[in-house]
Amino acid sequence: MAAELQAGRLPGEFPPLLNQLLYKPDRNRPETKALEAACSETGLSVPRLLQRCGALPATHDYHLGRFLFEYFPHGTDFPEFTPPSEIGTLPVAEVRAFSIDDAQTTEIDDAFSVTPRSDGGMRVGIHIAAPGLGIRPDSDLGRMARGRLSTVYMPGRKITMLPDSVVGHFTLGAGNTVPAISLYLDVGADFTVTGHETRLERIPVVANLRHHDIEPVFNEQTLSDGLGEFPFRDELQRLWELATVLEAGRGKPSATPQQKDYSFSVDWDATGGDGPGRINEHLVIQEIDVLFGNAQNLVDGVLGRAPDILAAREKMDDAKRTAVGAADAGAGGGRAREQKPERPPAGRGYGHAARQWPLR
């Protein structure tokens, strides 16, 4: 076997054992001894030698395989499950809710609404999807959610916490009227928050806005020159004005230089220096980042005084932690941040749903 490996051929005994040989070798097995001997003779690492033998298409496969081996030893497919339970009658909110996410987002779990008032003020709605209403802790889906804890996000791929059919049932997709926990803020003409209330209801979602559509028309330059016509222009502008007032109130005006933030996507049709796929990085426009950041801070601040159930707002930082470093060396030579979790990786996940269970 060692001679075959040195010659660049994969022995027939190796395919069923590849994951073990790569990630948890048993040094009592003859295959492991042969692999180590071949590595010693060729001066190559185990992954590089197996790649040369055709067992690994690219380094991306090696890094992703390591993550799956550690955190999904039984695979990423879902077992059979009982569908979510019926939720019952909930009032329908008189709002036009819209979400703002990147192009890859399918689990749309939050949305805004802005309702103008005759005195120049407005009512701002922040709506959080409520899958916990249809998922009991002792159900198949409840156990499944506890087992996974989160959706795993990585550039170009994700592993969802729940099956696609369940995600589709609760996601805040355009054209749907779906269950949500809503926080309403009464905002005066001077952008002072004068009151708030929370509701459990169904919200009509009228649009899913995407960053790549908004950024060219809603940025520092267009805000300075005057915004042109585009969908939800007025709502975004009012939210932006509220966000900047809130930011200044926290002693951090938007003129203060901020650390740049990036999002990542993978072009799987491109080929890089190390295999298929190329990572593209995108600078997050500050105006959108500030809008979201202050919405989060406002929610966190208000919810600190609201019922504990709405502490389901374990939001962006913890909820969108990138759990996989598979894209770091893989996907054709792009770069991404790597954060290896010390427990099953956190995404938009179980804590969000679990804290909503008492609502039943």
C-alpha positions as CSV (number, residue, x, y, z in Angstrom):
1,M,0.0,0.0,0.0
2,A,2.8,2.4,0.8
3,A,4.3,1.9,-2.6
4,E,1.0,2.6,-4.3
5,L,0.6,5.8,-2.4
6,Q,4.1,7.0,-3.2
7,A,3.3,6.3,-6.9
8,G,0.2,8.5,-6.6
9,R,-2.4,5.7,-6.6
10,L,-5.0,5.3,-3.9
11,P,-5.1,1.7,-2.6
12,G,-8.5,0.0,-2.8
13,E,-8.7,-0.4,1.0
14,F,-8.6,3.4,1.5
15,P,-11.9,4.8,0.3
16,P,-14.1,3.5,3.2
17,L,-11.5,4.7,5.7
18,L,-10.7,8.2,4.4
19,N,-12.4,10.2,7.1
20,Q,-10.7,8.1,9.8
21,L,-7.3,8.3,8.1
22,L,-7.6,12.0,7.8
23,Y,-9.2,13.1,11.1
24,K,-8.8,10.2,13.6
25,P,-6.2,7.8,12.5
26,D,-5.9,4.4,14.2
27,R,-2.2,3.7,14.3
28,N,-2.8,0.0,14.8
29,R,-4.3,-0.4,11.4
30,P,-2.1,-1.3,8.5
31,E,-3.6,1.4,6.3
32,T,-2.5,4.1,8.7
33,K,1.0,2.6,8.9
34,A,1.3,2.5,5.1
35,L,0.0,6.1,4.9
36,E,2.5,7.4,7.4
37,A,5.3,5.5,5.8
38,A,4.4,7.0,2.4
39,C,4.2,10.5,3.9
40,S,7.7,10.0,5.4
41,E,9.1,8.9,2.0
42,T,7.5,11.7,0.0
43,G,7.8,14.5,2.5
44,L,4.1,15.3,2.0
45,S,1.5,15.7,4.7
46,V,-1.4,13.3,4.9
47,P,-3.9,15.6,3.2
48,R,-1.4,16.6,0.4
49,L,-0.5,13.0,-0.3
50,L,-4.2,11.9,-0.4
51,Q,-5.0,14.9,-2.7
52,R,-2.2,13.8,-5.0
53,C,-3.8,10.3,-5.1
54,G,-7.1,11.8,-6.1
55,A,-8.9,11.2,-2.7
56,L,-9.3,15.0,-2.0
57,P,-10.5,17.3,-4.9
58,A,-9.4,20.4,-3.0
59,T,-8.4,21.7,0.4
60,H,-11.9,22.9,0.8
61,D,-13.1,19.3,1.0
62,Y,-10.5,18.6,3.6
63,H,-11.5,21.5,5.9
64,L,-15.2,21.0,5.4
65,G,-14.8,17.2,6.0
66,R,-13.0,17.8,9.3
67,F,-15.8,20.0,10.5
68,L,-18.5,17.5,9.5
69,F,-16.5,14.6,11.0
70,E,-16.4,16.4,14.4
71,Y,-19.8,18.0,14.6
72,F,-22.0,15.9,12.3
73,P,-20.6,12.4,12.6
74,H,-24.0,10.9,11.5
75,G,-24.3,13.2,8.5
76,T,-26.3,16.4,7.8
77,D,-29.5,14.7,6.6
78,F,-32.6,15.0,8.7
79,P,-34.5,11.9,10.0
80,E,-38.2,11.5,9.5
81,F,-40.3,14.0,11.7
82,T,-43.8,15.0,12.5
83,P,-44.7,18.3,10.9
84,P,-45.1,21.4,13.1
85,S,-48.3,21.6,15.1
86,E,-51.1,24.0,14.2
87,I,-50.7,27.4,15.8
88,G,-54.3,28.5,16.1
89,T,-55.8,31.9,15.6
90,L,-53.6,35.0,15.9
91,P,-54.6,38.6,15.0
92,V,-53.2,39.9,11.8
93,A,-51.1,43.1,12.2
94,E,-52.0,46.2,10.1
95,V,-48.5,46.7,8.9
96,R,-46.4,46.3,5.7
97,A,-43.4,44.4,7.0
98,F,-40.2,44.1,5.0
99,S,-36.9,42.4,5.7
100,I,-33.3,43.3,4.8
101,D,-30.8,40.5,4.2
102,D,-28.0,39.4,2.0
103,A,-28.8,37.5,-1.2
104,Q,-28.0,34.1,0.3
105,T,-30.4,34.4,3.3
106,T,-33.4,32.0,3.2
107,E,-34.1,31.8,6.9
108,I,-35.6,35.3,7.2
109,D,-36.2,35.7,10.9
110,D,-36.7,39.4,11.3
111,A,-38.4,42.3,9.6
112,F,-39.3,46.0,10.1
113,S,-42.4,48.0,9.6
114,V,-42.8,51.8,9.7
115,T,-46.2,53.4,10.1
116,P,-46.3,57.2,9.8
117,R,-48.4,59.2,12.2
118,S,-50.2,62.5,11.7
119,D,-48.1,64.4,14.2
120,G,-44.9,63.6,12.3
121,G,-43.9,60.7,14.5
122,M,-44.1,57.0,13.6
123,R,-44.6,53.6,14.9
124,V,-41.7,51.3,14.2
125,G,-42.3,47.5,14.3
126,I,-39.5,45.0,14.8
127,H,-40.9,41.6,14.0
128,I,-39.2,38.3,15.0
129,A,-40.3,35.0,13.4
130,A,-41.9,32.6,16.0
131,P,-41.2,29.0,15.0
132,G,-41.4,28.0,18.7
133,L,-45.2,28.4,18.5
134,G,-45.5,25.3,16.3
135,I,-42.6,23.3,17.7
136,R,-43.0,21.7,21.1
137,P,-39.9,20.8,23.2
138,D,-40.9,17.1,23.3
139,S,-41.6,16.9,19.5
140,D,-39.4,15.4,16.8
141,L,-38.5,18.9,15.7
142,G,-37.8,20.1,19.2
143,R,-35.3,17.2,19.8
144,M,-33.8,17.9,16.4
145,A,-33.3,21.6,17.2
146,R,-31.7,20.7,20.6
147,G,-29.4,18.3,18.8
148,R,-28.2,20.9,16.3
149,L,-28.6,24.1,18.4
150,S,-28.1,26.3,15.4
151,T,-27.8,26.9,11.7
152,V,-24.2,26.7,10.6
153,Y,-23.2,29.6,8.3
154,M,-20.1,29.6,6.1
155,P,-19.3,31.3,2.8
156,G,-21.1,29.6,0.0
157,R,-22.8,27.0,2.1
158,K,-24.9,26.5,5.2
159,I,-26.3,23.6,7.3
160,T,-29.7,24.5,8.6
161,M,-30.9,23.7,12.1
162,L,-34.3,22.6,10.8
163,P,-35.5,21.0,7.5
164,D,-36.1,23.3,4.5
165,S,-39.9,22.5,4.7
166,V,-40.0,23.8,8.3
167,V,-37.9,26.8,7.5
168,G,-40.2,27.6,4.6
169,H,-43.3,27.3,6.9
170,F,-42.0,30.0,9.3
171,T,-39.7,32.2,7.3
172,L,-40.7,35.8,6.9
173,G,-40.9,35.5,3.1
174,A,-42.6,38.1,0.9
175,G,-46.2,37.4,0.2
176,N,-46.6,35.4,3.4
177,T,-48.6,36.2,6.6
178,V,-46.7,34.4,9.3
179,P,-46.6,34.2,13.1
180,A,-44.2,36.6,14.8
181,I,-43.3,38.3,18.0
182,S,-43.6,42.0,17.4
183,L,-42.0,44.9,19.3
184,Y,-43.6,48.2,18.5
185,L,-41.9,51.5,19.3
186,D,-43.8,54.8,19.5
187,V,-41.4,57.4,18.1
188,G,-42.1,61.2,18.2
189,A,-41.3,63.7,15.5
190,D,-38.0,64.4,17.3
191,F,-37.2,60.7,17.2
192,T,-37.7,60.3,20.9
193,V,-39.0,56.8,21.9
194,T,-42.1,57.5,23.9
195,G,-43.5,54.0,24.4
196,H,-43.4,50.4,23.4
197,E,-45.5,47.3,23.4
198,T,-45.1,43.7,22.4
199,R,-47.6,41.5,20.5
200,L,-47.9,37.9,19.4
201,E,-49.6,38.1,16.0
202,R,-49.3,37.3,12.3
203,I,-47.6,39.8,10.1
204,P,-48.0,40.3,6.4
205,V,-44.6,40.5,4.8
206,V,-44.7,42.5,1.6
207,A,-41.0,42.5,0.6
208,N,-37.6,40.9,1.1
209,L,-35.0,43.6,0.4
210,R,-31.5,42.5,-0.4
211,H,-28.2,44.3,0.4
212,H,-26.9,44.3,-3.1
213,D,-30.1,46.1,-4.3
214,I,-30.1,48.7,-1.6
215,E,-26.5,49.6,-1.3
216,P,-26.2,51.4,-4.7
217,V,-29.1,53.7,-3.9
218,F,-28.9,54.0,-0.1
219,N,-25.4,55.1,1.1
220,E,-23.5,58.1,2.4
221,Q,-23.4,59.8,-1.0
222,T,-27.1,59.3,-1.9
223,L,-28.2,60.3,1.6
224,S,-26.2,63.5,1.2
225,D,-27.3,64.3,-2.4
226,G,-30.9,63.3,-1.8
227,L,-32.4,59.8,-2.3
228,G,-34.0,58.9,-5.6
229,E,-37.0,56.8,-6.0
230,F,-36.8,53.1,-5.0
231,P,-39.0,50.7,-3.0
232,F,-39.2,51.5,0.7
233,R,-37.2,54.6,0.4
234,D,-39.2,56.6,2.9
235,E,-39.2,53.7,5.4
236,L,-35.5,53.2,5.2
237,Q,-34.8,56.9,5.5
238,R,-36.9,57.2,8.6
239,L,-35.2,54.2,10.1
240,W,-31.8,55.6,9.2
241,E,-32.7,59.0,10.9
242,L,-33.8,57.2,14.0
243,A,-30.7,55.0,14.0
244,T,-28.4,58.1,13.8
245,V,-30.2,59.8,16.7
246,L,-30.0,56.7,18.8
247,E,-26.3,56.3,18.0
248,A,-25.5,59.9,18.9
249,G,-27.5,59.3,22.2
250,R,-25.1,56.5,23.1
251,G,-22.1,58.8,22.5
252,K,-21.1,57.2,19.3
253,P,-22.2,59.4,16.3
254,S,-22.1,57.9,12.9
255,A,-19.3,60.3,11.9
256,T,-17.0,58.3,14.3
257,P,-14.8,56.0,12.2
258,Q,-15.9,52.4,12.5
259,Q,-14.3,49.1,11.9
260,K,-15.1,47.9,8.5
261,D,-17.2,44.8,8.2
262,Y,-17.4,42.3,5.3
263,S,-19.6,39.7,4.1
264,F,-18.6,36.8,1.9
265,S,-20.0,34.8,-1.0
266,V,-18.6,32.0,-3.1
267,D,-18.7,31.8,-6.9
268,W,-18.8,28.0,-7.4
269,D,-18.6,28.5,-11.2
270,A,-15.1,30.0,-10.9
271,T,-11.9,28.1,-10.4
272,G,-9.1,29.3,-8.1
273,G,-5.6,28.1,-7.6
274,D,-6.6,25.2,-5.4
275,G,-9.8,23.9,-6.9
276,P,-13.4,24.9,-7.7
277,G,-14.9,28.0,-6.2
278,R,-13.6,31.5,-5.5
279,I,-14.5,33.6,-2.4
280,N,-15.6,37.1,-3.0
281,E,-15.7,39.6,-0.2
282,H,-18.1,42.5,0.0
283,L,-17.7,45.6,2.2
284,V,-20.9,46.1,4.2
285,I,-22.1,49.7,3.6
286,Q,-21.9,51.7,6.8
287,E,-25.3,53.1,6.5
288,I,-27.0,49.7,6.5
289,D,-24.7,48.5,9.2
290,V,-25.5,51.4,11.4
291,L,-29.2,50.9,10.8
292,F,-29.1,47.3,11.9
293,G,-26.7,47.9,14.8
294,N,-28.9,50.5,16.3
295,A,-32.1,48.5,15.7
296,Q,-30.4,45.7,17.6
297,N,-29.3,48.0,20.5
298,L,-32.7,49.5,20.7
299,V,-34.4,46.1,20.9
300,D,-31.9,44.9,23.5
301,G,-32.4,48.0,25.6
302,V,-36.1,47.9,25.5
303,L,-36.4,44.2,25.9
304,G,-34.3,44.4,29.0
305,R,-37.4,45.9,30.6
306,A,-39.9,43.7,28.6
307,P,-41.1,40.2,29.4
308,D,-38.3,37.6,29.4
309,I,-39.8,35.8,26.5
310,L,-38.6,38.5,24.1
311,A,-35.1,38.0,25.3
312,A,-35.3,35.6,22.3
313,R,-33.2,38.4,20.8
314,E,-29.9,36.5,21.0
315,K,-29.2,38.4,17.8
316,M,-26.6,39.0,15.2
317,D,-23.2,38.7,17.0
318,D,-23.9,35.4,18.8
319,A,-26.5,34.2,16.3
320,K,-24.5,34.7,13.2
321,R,-21.1,33.5,14.4
322,T,-19.3,31.8,11.5
323,A,-18.7,28.3,12.6
324,V,-16.7,26.8,9.8
325,G,-13.2,27.6,8.7
326,A,-13.8,25.4,5.6
327,A,-13.6,28.4,3.4
328,D,-10.3,29.7,4.7
329,A,-8.0,27.6,2.6
330,G,-10.6,26.1,0.5
331,A,-13.0,27.2,-2.2
332,G,-10.2,28.2,-4.4
333,G,-7.9,30.4,-2.5
334,G,-10.2,33.1,-1.1
335,R,-10.0,34.2,2.5
336,A,-12.4,34.2,5.4
337,R,-12.3,34.3,9.2
338,E,-12.2,31.1,11.0
339,Q,-13.7,30.5,14.4
340,K,-13.8,27.0,15.7
341,P,-16.6,26.6,18.3
342,E,-16.0,24.8,21.6
343,R,-19.5,23.3,21.4
344,P,-21.9,22.7,18.6
345,P,-21.7,25.8,16.5
346,A,-23.9,28.7,17.0
347,G,-26.0,30.2,14.2
348,R,-29.5,31.6,14.2
349,G,-30.6,28.9,16.4
350,Y,-32.1,26.9,19.2
351,G,-32.0,29.6,21.9
352,H,-34.2,31.7,19.7
353,A,-36.9,29.1,19.3
354,A,-36.6,27.6,22.8
355,R,-37.3,30.8,24.6
356,Q,-40.5,31.2,22.7
357,W,-41.9,27.8,23.8
358,P,-43.5,29.3,27.0
359,L,-45.8,31.3,24.7
360,R,-47.8,28.2,24.1
